[in-house]
Amino acid sequence: MRLGIAETLGALNAALGPGGPVWFKETRARHLRVRDFLAPRRALQARFGDDQVPERVVHAIVGLQGPGVAPVLSCAPTPAGLALQLRRSAVFERVLGAVAAYAAPTVPAALGPRVVLHCPALRGSPCALRLSQLRAVLVADHLARVLHAHRVSVRLVPAVRDPHMPTFLQQLRVDWPAASERAATEALRSRALAELTPARNTEALPPGALGRVCLKELVDERGRTTGYDPNLDSCLGRTRSLAGPESSRAPHSPPASALCVLFAVTEDLLAVLAELQQAVQNWAEDSSLGLAAAPDAGADSCMVVHVVSCEEEFQQQKLDLLWWKLDDQAPLRQKHLVCGPVKVAGAPGTLTAPEYYEFRHAQVCKASALKHGRDLAQDPAWMEIFRVLPVATIKFEMLSTAPQSQLLLALADSSISTKGTKSGTFVMYNCARLATLFESYKCSMERGLYPTFPPVSNLDFSLLHDEHPSPPQGEWLLLFNSVLPFPDLLSQTAALPCTAPGLHITARTEMVCKFLVQLSMDFSSYYNRVHILGEPRPHLFGQMFARLQLLRAVREVLHTGLAMLGLPPLSHI
């Protein structure tokens, strides 16, 4: 079983006896010189009073063992609290001897609920896609990839119908299905006609509307207790298609004595509901993953997550209620993942998603021409790079902030510089540096300068002993902060609070981007300080191979993280 940060923290907290969690993992280089975990002094005083931690407890911590628990070297009181250091050579050996296990997501023991990811922004055309909607699309795509990686059965809705949208999504490396045929709406249409509220003589139906449906009962029953907008009470008028501009609240609200929340039902709305209904009812086996629905799969075992921009949420709330009104089998768990607004510094608010992509693409081409002294845009060897880098820039910009928060974009050229440590370009640059390093080793080996890579079981990881030098070289930092915690990070990204009360749901889709940026910063610092491929002298080969195995693990983690974003690794920039 692979070692785990969560398992180790769980065992450490259990060793202190009953009470809440106390221990935390260190991440900063200056702290990692002397300890790996810390139980703060104040937390220990709250647990044990002014007395010191009992000696028997300290002895128990030093002798900790168990599935996934990292081996402990020492545990001692310090002014900061109880400091613990792991047996680092043993951890290096365990982790680097099983790299594939740490570069892959944890497969859950049991299947979780099926998830329908619904992104209404994809019902329109690319030229109408605003940046806030693009953010919702990228969040939905990233979430789908992480859930798939954890073998969660996911259906993506809607299947795109606009003829230009598949090409644009392909440019963005967003994996989303295209429509083959429209879902049947007959059953929903019949139910809607039966539920229609007749219009009064003085009240004309909006163009294209079949009639109005009263939603007050559902607003009272579910809306007020789960977070639905209270202004739904005064919504009266035609609901536009989700692909078009968001419907605004009616300028003239009905009187307080109105008995119904009236909702105009159109054929377009019924088509939207029919596609959602079909995704829930006809859950087919996912042949790409070999996943099948559970034997008792039904609406109750399914969760629908509507990934919407903040402007679209009010519209989606009305659609939720209509689905419950017209379909007795509609899932009880409908959740809204609302993406905050996107503001662009120094640019008009009308910038569309295609314009944003073209802007970043032009910046990448210009920056490469300045760096290399010539225009490489038409060079076949660089065309793939110029397709990937703008997308990497966009995805890291859009996904590095928690989706619920407002996002401020800066369109300056620094966003696509390999020297800026926060950008997707910086991450891809370090991915290319790793590729170049291993290609250099391969070429040198073929020339006879270095021997072939020995079996991992023959490597001496005690040669990775940089934990005490000042400044540290960063080998333990890379392993402890990047390779070892990576599976836990992916699990946290895929964890959706399915049973949480209320309408809204949170997702930690910013974690992977932030992790990859920090990993790239740590690797870049290490790579700039340490000469990995040293002189071809036999007495230096042991340390060189140990370091190469560590960087092989870093490379695999980086590639897996990029795959969660739909980005391929690059060999050069």
Secondary structure, DSSP 8 states (H G I E B T S, - for coil): ----HHHHHHHHHHHT-SSS---EE--SHHHHTT-SEEEEHHHHHHHHTTS---HHHHHHHHT---TT---EEEEEEETTEEEEEE-HHHHHHHHHTTHHHHSS----SS---EEEEE-GGGGS-GGG-BHHHHHHHHHHHHHHHHHHHTT--EEEE--B-STTHHHHHHHTT----B-SS----HHHHHHHHHHEE---TT----TTEEEEEE-HHHIIIIIHHHT--GGGGG--SB---TTSS-----SS---TT----EEEEEHHHHHHHHHHHHHHHT---BTTTTB---TT-SGGGEEEEEEEETTTHHHHHHHHHHHHHH-TTS-SEEEEEEE--EEEETS-TT-BHHHHHHHHHHHHHHHHHHHHSS--TT-HHHHHHHHHHHHHHHHHHHHSS-TTS-EEEE-SGGGG-SS-TTSHHHHHHHHHHHHHHHHHHHHHHHTTSS-----GGG--GGG---SSSSS--SHHHHIIIIITTHHHHHHHHH---TT-SSSB----TTHHHHHHHHHHHHHHHHHHH--SS--S-HHHHHHHHHHHHHHHHHHHHHHHHHHTTT----S--
